[in-house]
Amino acid sequence: MAETETTTGPRHPDSTRRSERSRRAIYEAALDLVTEVGYARTTIEGIASRAGVGKQTIYRWWPSKAAVLLEAFLDLVTPADPAHGGGFPDTGDLEADLKTVLRASVDELTDPRYEGPTRALAAAGIVDETVGAAFLEKLLDPGLKLYTERLAAAQGTGDADPGIDPRIATELFVGPLLHRWLLRTLPLTHDYTDRIVEYALYGLRPRG
């Protein structure tokens, strides 16, 4: 019996699909390894082995393990909570909105899925200026911008002093949080972030 021809022609492997599967496997492998063994012991070879790809596949797409990890982490957090681009609430109550976002930040920073990669990227950025600049541009700055925009809106409604610099004010909220988290000086809790908001908004003077 003669072979019947089809109008669709011969089927070829979809390289785009294969590449996307490989990319996602590499993301998962990088995030898992840095959580399990730490940044220093995570290698391109280890990521490749865990992902089931050749290391040349990784080097074709990324120049270093830090670049792999940063892209994998951005893919993980982009659609997530308000601390990472999900939108800053504006209920008309500045104190409540700030507490909501800082509490979300605590939940994220203490979540094992996020804590290991975030610590690794922060540490890598200290010793590698290129990684640090990318970490700031792609991850930190977009989050800080949400704070400055919310504070600027509060200035417009009379809920914040029109003379303040929103960027400096932002650091009053996120600086203490990151200091305690990075150095592990004391537990990171919702109560702590609530106090940060209250101290920053109302100062340290006795209240009448």
C-alpha positions in Angstrom: 0.0 0.0 0.0 1.4 3.4 -1.0 2.2 5.8 1.8 -0.3 8.5 2.1 1.0 12.1 2.0 -0.2 14.6 4.5 -0.6 18.3 3.8 1.2 19.1 7.0 4.5 17.6 5.9 7.1 15.9 8.1 7.1 16.7 11.7 10.3 18.3 13.2 11.3 18.7 16.8 10.2 22.1 18.1 13.6 23.6 19.2 11.8 26.6 20.8 9.8 24.3 23.1 12.9 22.2 23.9 14.9 25.3 24.8 12.1 26.6 27.1 12.0 23.3 28.9 15.7 23.3 29.3 15.7 26.9 30.5 13.0 26.2 33.2 14.9 23.1 34.3 18.0 25.2 34.7 16.1 27.8 36.7 14.8 25.2 39.1 18.1 23.5 39.4 19.9 26.8 40.2 17.4 27.8 42.9 17.3 24.4 44.5 21.1 24.0 44.6 21.8 27.5 46.1 19.2 26.7 48.8 20.6 23.2 49.5 24.3 23.8 49.4 24.8 27.6 49.4 26.1 30.0 46.7 29.8 29.1 47.1 29.3 25.4 46.5 26.8 25.9 43.6 28.6 25.5 40.3 27.6 25.6 36.6 28.5 21.9 36.4 26.2 21.2 39.3 23.3 23.2 37.8 23.8 21.4 34.5 23.8 18.0 36.0 20.7 18.7 38.1 18.9 20.2 35.1 19.9 17.3 32.8 21.6 19.6 30.3 25.2 20.1 29.1 27.1 22.9 30.8 27.7 24.4 27.3 24.0 25.0 27.1 24.2 27.1 30.2 27.3 29.0 29.0 25.5 29.7 25.7 22.8 31.6 27.6 24.5 33.0 30.7 28.1 34.2 31.4 28.2 33.0 35.0 26.3 31.2 37.8 25.3 34.6 39.3 23.6 35.5 36.0 21.8 32.2 36.0 20.6 32.6 39.6 19.5 36.3 39.1 17.4 35.4 36.1 15.9 32.4 37.8 15.1 34.4 40.9 13.5 37.2 38.8 11.4 34.6 37.1 10.3 33.3 40.5 9.4 36.6 42.1 8.1 38.8 39.3 4.4 37.8 39.6 4.5 37.6 43.4 3.6 39.8 46.3 3.7 43.6 46.6 7.3 43.5 47.7 8.3 42.4 44.2 6.3 44.4 41.6 2.8 43.2 42.5 1.7 46.7 43.2 1.8 48.9 46.3 -1.6 49.2 48.0 -3.1 52.7 48.3 -6.1 52.5 50.6 -5.8 56.1 51.7 -4.2 55.0 55.0 -0.4 55.3 54.5 0.5 53.6 57.8 -1.7 50.6 57.0 -0.3 50.3 53.5 3.3 50.4 54.6 2.7 47.8 57.3 1.0 45.5 54.7 4.0 45.7 52.3 6.6 45.3 55.0 4.8 42.3 56.5 4.8 40.8 53.0 8.5 41.4 52.8 9.1 39.6 56.1 7.1 36.6 54.8 9.1 36.5 51.6 12.5 37.0 53.3 11.8 34.1 55.7 10.4 31.8 53.1 13.0 29.1 52.2 12.2 29.5 48.5 13.3 33.1 48.5 15.7 33.4 51.4 18.6 31.3 50.0 18.6 32.9 46.6 18.3 36.4 48.0 21.1 36.0 50.4 23.3 34.4 47.6 22.6 37.3 45.2 23.2 39.9 47.9 26.5 38.3 48.9 27.6 37.9 45.2 26.7 41.5 44.5 29.1 42.7 47.3 32.1 41.1 45.7 31.1 41.4 42.1 30.3 44.9 40.9 28.6 43.6 37.7 26.3 41.3 39.7 25.6 44.0 42.2 24.6 46.5 39.6 22.3 43.9 37.9 20.8 43.0 41.3 20.1 46.6 42.0 18.7 47.5 38.6 16.5 44.4 38.1 15.3 43.5 41.6 15.9 46.2 44.2 15.2 49.4 42.3 11.8 48.4 41.0 10.7 47.5 44.5 12.1 50.7 46.0 10.3 52.7 43.3 7.0 51.4 44.5 7.7 52.9 48.0 8.8 56.3 46.6 5.6 56.4 44.4 3.4 55.7 47.3 5.1 58.3 49.5 4.9 60.8 46.7 1.1 60.1 46.5 0.9 60.6 50.2 2.6 64.0 49.8 -0.1 64.9 47.2 -2.9 64.1 49.6 -1.3 65.9 52.6 -0.5 62.6 54.4 3.3 63.2 54.2 5.4 66.3 54.5 5.8 67.8 51.0 9.4 68.7 51.8 10.6 65.1 52.4 12.7 63.2 49.8 10.7 60.0 49.1 13.8 58.0 48.4 15.4 58.8 51.7 12.1 58.2 53.5 11.9 54.8 51.8 15.3 53.8 53.3 13.8 54.5 56.8 11.4 51.6 56.2 13.5 49.0 54.2 16.9 49.8 55.7 16.3 48.4 59.2 14.4 45.4 57.8 17.3 44.4 55.6 19.9 45.1 58.3 18.2 42.7 60.7 17.7 40.1 58.0 21.2 40.2 56.6 23.0 40.2 59.9 20.5 38.0 61.7 20.8 40.3 64.7 17.2 39.5 66.0 14.1 37.7 64.8 12.3 39.2 61.8 8.6 39.5 62.7 5.5 41.4 61.7 5.6 43.2 65.0 9.1 44.5 64.2 8.0 45.9 60.9 5.0 47.5 62.4 7.3 49.3 64.8 9.5 50.4 62.0 6.6 52.1 60.3 5.4 53.8 63.5 8.9 55.0 64.4 9.6 56.3 60.9 6.2 58.0 60.6 5.9 59.5 64.0 9.5 59.9 65.2 11.0 59.0 68.6 9.7 62.0 70.6 7.1 61.4 73.3 3.6 61.6 72.0 1.1 63.9 73.8 
